Amino acid sequence: MVENRPGFNILSHIILILGVIVIVFPIYVAFIASTQASIDIKDAPMSLLPGSSMWQNYSTAFTEGAVGGASVNRMLWVSFIVAMGIALGKIILSLLAAFALVYFRFPFRKTFFALIFVTLMLPVEVRISPTYDIVTKFHLINTYSGIILPLIASVTATFLFRQFFMTVPDELVEAARVDGAGPMRFFFDILIPLSKTSIAALFVIQFTYGWNQYLWPLLMKTAEEMSTIVVGIKSMIGTTDSTVDWGMVMATTMIALVIPTIVVLVLQKWFVKGLVDTEK
């Protein structure tokens, strides 16, 4: 039973409000900067009220805000393809790996799972040199495959799906076997529908992960038309602060937030339900 304590409730709401302010305030500052002229942004302190250059900054970001020939529209498209490919690739590969680890009996099964789990301690930055060498030998530079394929393995997703599959009752497996369902039919007709909330939660996380990738997409492109939006924003900033149009950069940054925000809002209900179901 949860006791109703007014003082505790007030304190909880104050902490939540402070947390929201800490998270939202930098986004608010970026939005305000996107509505102001570059010279106004450089004045200290910068005004926290909307400026009069909003339309100019956003229109410039779409029409003239190009990086070596790559428009913002092109960078958004590349980022969307990369994020979607990484999210779907991670989910599909993790589902199949977890299915094999739980429902198939083969030698050294636990050893293979342990080896997969150990790779959790090896981020992309640690194995970036050998991975880059392999991708180069397969001539995948400046391709979507070169950006996506090295990032689709996910130990975390494999572990979560494995733990979920282990909670599926054995009676369900036996019933499917009695009905004549083979392994793949059991996988597609029973396990996938049961996992849809977990899939939705992981999709949101992995899509955001793919959208925010910087180092690997930067290494995989030599042509500017393969720049992602994150790489493009860094290119806009350049190396000298005096030549940066911060109003346009902030406008591009706000534009870059739109697609992942839409994904989160659309799948919010499934995302929360998936996390709760996974926790159980």
C-alpha positions in Angstrom: 0.0 0.0 0.0 1.3 3.4 -0.9 0.9 6.1 1.8 -0.5 9.5 0.7 2.0 12.0 2.1 1.4 15.6 0.8 4.9 16.7 1.6 6.5 13.8 -0.2 4.2 14.3 -3.2 5.2 18.0 -3.4 8.9 17.2 -3.1 8.6 14.5 -5.8 6.9 17.0 -8.2 9.6 19.6 -7.5 12.3 17.1 -8.3 10.5 16.1 -11.5 10.1 19.7 -12.6 13.7 20.5 -11.9 14.7 17.4 -14.0 12.5 18.6 -16.9 14.0 22.1 -16.7 17.6 20.7 -16.8 16.7 18.5 -19.9 14.6 21.0 -21.8 16.5 24.2 -21.2 19.4 23.5 -23.5 16.9 22.6 -26.3 15.1 25.9 -25.6 18.4 27.8 -25.9 19.1 26.1 -29.2 15.7 27.0 -30.5 16.0 30.6 -29.4 19.4 30.8 -31.1 17.9 29.4 -34.3 15.6 32.4 -34.4 18.3 35.0 -34.0 21.0 36.5 -36.2 24.5 35.3 -35.8 25.7 38.7 -34.5 23.0 38.6 -31.8 24.0 35.1 -30.7 27.6 36.2 -30.2 26.5 39.1 -27.9 26.9 38.1 -24.2 24.6 37.4 -22.6 22.4 36.1 -25.5 18.8 37.0 -25.3 16.5 34.2 -24.2 13.6 35.6 -26.2 12.8 34.6 -29.8 14.4 36.8 -32.4 13.3 38.1 -35.8 15.5 35.9 -38.0 13.6 32.6 -37.6 12.3 32.4 -41.1 15.6 33.5 -42.6 17.6 31.0 -40.7 15.4 28.0 -41.4 14.9 28.8 -45.1 18.7 29.3 -45.4 19.3 25.9 -43.7 17.1 24.2 -46.3 18.0 26.2 -49.4 21.6 27.4 -48.9 22.8 25.4 -46.0 24.9 23.1 -48.0 28.1 21.4 -47.0 30.3 20.8 -50.0 27.3 20.1 -52.2 25.2 18.1 -49.7 22.0 19.9 -48.8 20.2 19.5 -45.5 17.5 17.5 -47.2 20.1 15.1 -48.5 21.8 14.8 -45.1 18.4 14.1 -43.4 17.7 11.4 -46.0 21.1 9.7 -45.4 20.6 9.8 -41.6 17.1 8.3 -41.9 18.3 5.4 -44.1 21.3 4.8 -41.8 19.2 5.0 -38.6 16.4 2.8 -40.0 18.9 0.2 -41.4 20.8 0.0 -38.0 17.6 -0.3 -36.0 16.0 -3.0 -38.2 19.3 -4.8 -38.6 20.0 -4.9 -34.9 16.5 -6.2 -34.1 16.4 -8.8 -36.8 19.9 -10.1 -36.1 19.3 -10.1 -32.3 15.9 -11.9 -32.6 17.5 -14.7 -34.7 20.5 -15.0 -32.4 18.4 -15.1 -29.3 16.1 -17.7 -30.9 19.0 -19.9 -31.7 20.5 -19.6 -28.3 17.3 -20.5 -26.5 15.5 -23.1 -28.7 18.4 -25.0 -30.4 20.7 -27.4 -28.7 24.2 -27.4 -30.2 27.7 -27.9 -28.8 29.3 -25.0 -26.9 26.0 -23.1 -26.9 26.8 -21.4 -23.5 30.3 -20.7 -24.6 29.1 -18.9 -27.7 26.7 -16.8 -25.6 29.5 -15.9 -23.3 31.7 -14.9 -26.2 28.9 -12.7 -27.6 28.4 -11.2 -24.1 32.1 -10.4 -23.8 31.9 -8.2 -26.9 29.7 -5.8 -24.9 33.0 -4.5 -23.5 34.3 -3.7 -27.0 32.7 -0.5 -28.4 33.0 0.6 -32.0 35.9 2.9 -31.2 38.0 0.0 -29.9 37.6 -2.2 -33.0 37.4 0.7 -35.5 40.7 0.0 -37.2 40.2 -3.6 -38.2 36.6 -2.9 -39.1 37.6 0.0 -41.3 40.2 -2.3 -43.0 37.6 -5.0 -43.7 35.0 -2.5 -45.1 37.7 -1.0 -47.3 38.6 -4.4 -48.7 35.0 -5.0 -49.6 34.8 -1.6 -51.4 32.0 -0.4 -49.2 33.3 3.2 -48.6 30.6 5.8 -49.5 27.8 3.2 -49.3 24.9 2.7 -47.0 26.1 -0.9 -46.4 29.5 0.3 -45.3 27.9 2.5 -42.6 25.1 0.2 -41.5 26.5 -3.4 -41.5 29.4 -2.9 -39.0 26.9 -1.4 -36.5 24.0 -4.0 -36.6 25.4 -6.4 -34.1 23.8 -5.7 -30.7 24.8 -7.7 -27.6 22.3 -5.8 -25.4 19.3 -6.6 -27.7 20.4 -10.2 -28.1 20.5 -10.5 -24.3 17.1 -8.9 -23.8 15.4 -11.1 -26.4 17.1 -14.2 -24.9 15.9 -13.4 -21.4 12.4 -12.8 -22.8 12.3 -16.0 -24.8 13.4 -18.0 -21.7 10.2 -16.8 -20.0 7.9 -18.3 -22.7 6.2 -21.4 -21.2 7.4 -24.8 -22.4 3.8 -25.8 -22.8 3.5 -23.2 -25.7 6.4 -24.8 -27.4 5.0 -28.2 -27.0 1.5 -27.1 -28.3 3.1 -25.6 -31.4 5.0 -28.8 -32.0 1.9 -30.9 -31.6 0.1 -28.7 -34.2 3.0 -29.4 -36.6 4.6 -26.0 -36.5 8.3 -26.0 -37.5 10.9 -23.8 -35.8 10.5 -20.9 -38.2 6.8 -21.0 -38.1 6.9 -21.0 -34.3 9.4 -18.1 -34.5 7.2 -15.9 -36.8 3.7 -16.9 -35.7 4.3 -17.0 -31.9 7.5 -15.5 -30.7 7.5 -12.3 -32.9 3.9 -11.3 -31.9 4.8 -11.9 -28.2 7.9 -9.7 -28.6 6.2 -6.8 -30.4 6.4 -4.4 -27.3 10.1 -5.3 -26.7 10.8 -4.8 -30.5 9.1 -1.4 -30.4 11.1 -0.3 -27.3 14.4 -1.5 -28.9 13.5 0.2 -32.2 13.2 3.6 -30.5 16.5 3.1 -28.7 18.4 1.8 -31.7 16.9 4.3 -34.2 18.1 7.1 -31.9 21.5 5.4 -31.6 21.8 5.2 -35.4 20.7 8.8 -35.9 23.3 10.1 -33.5 26.2 8.2 -34.9 29.1 10.5 -35.8 32.6 8.8 -35.8 31.8 5.8 -38.0 29.7 7.7 -40.7 32.5 10.3 -40.8 35.1 7.6 -41.6 32.9 5.8 -44.1 32.3 8.8 -46.4 34.7 10.6 -48.7 31.9 12.2 -50.8 29.8 14.9 -49.1 26.5 13.4 -50.5 27.0 10.6 -48.0 27.1 12.9 -45.0 24.7 12.3 -42.2 23.0 15.3 -40.5 25.3 15.0 -37.4 28.4 15.0 -39.5 27.0 17.8 -41.6 26.3 20.0 -38.5 29.9 19.5 -37.4 31.1 20.5 -40.9 29.0 23.7 -40.7 30.7 24.6 -37.5 34.2 24.2 -39.0 37.3 25.1 -37.1 37.0 28.9 -36.8 34.3 30.5 -34.7 34.4 33.8 -36.5 33.0 32.4 -39.8 30.2 30.3 -38.3 26.6 31.3 -39.0 25.3 30.1 -35.6 21.8 31.0 -36.4 21.8 28.6 -39.4 23.6 25.9 -37.4 21.1 26.0 -34.6 18.2 25.9 -37.2 19.8 22.8 -38.8 20.2 21.3 -35.3 16.5 21.9 -34.5 15.6 20.3 -37.9 17.7 17.3 -37.0 15.6 16.8 -33.9 12.3 16.5 -35.8 12.5 12.9 -37.1 13.8 11.2 -33.9 11.2 13.1 -31.9 8.4 11.9 -34.2 9.6 8.3 -33.8 9.6 8.6 -30.1 6.2 10.3 -29.9 4.6 7.7 -32.3 6.0 4.7 -30.5 5.9 6.2 -27.0 3.1 3.9 -25.7 4.8 0.8 -27.1 8.2 2.0 -25.8 7.1 2.4 -22.2 5.1 -0.9 -22.3 8.1 -2.7 -23.8 10.4 -1.5 -21.1 7.9 -2.5 -18.4 7.3 -5.9 -19.9 11.1 -6.4 -20.3 11.6 -5.5 -16.6 9.1 -8.0 -15.6 
